[in-house]
């Protein structure tokens, strides 16, 4: 998994040099950031961006770490408001077995949400969002907080 994240990071870095005027970057916390993570978007049109994200989705005191990922679309309603829709890891559940080993269940699902960009889409600044995620085992709302670069 670490190799895939490193490879993806290298591809995004080198792609950024040729698409720098169309790329946007965010970091934050929420489902659309795959937990605590980063998001890279590419402007497809004036109103639509495609994005991918990867982040730290799970960590415990024993040092177990799990990463999540998402991919989706952001539709800009105006300079500060957007609707997002994406697919990816929406739920990770770990259970302790009698022999003290762990079972892990990763659920993929679809999420929809709203984002508000305090300084606008094309400027550095904070954003706040609300998403609702659906997966095979249920659904849940969550707030996200991020910073756009």
Buried (B, 14 or more C-beta within 10 A) or exposed (E): EEEEEEEBEEEBEEEBEEEEEEBBBBBBBBBBBBBBBBBBBBBEEEEBBBBBBBBBBBEEEEEEEBBBBBEBBBEBEEEBEBEBBBBBBBBBEEEEEEEEEEEEEBBBBBBBBBBEBEEBBEEEBBBBBBBBBBBEEEEBEBEBEBEBE
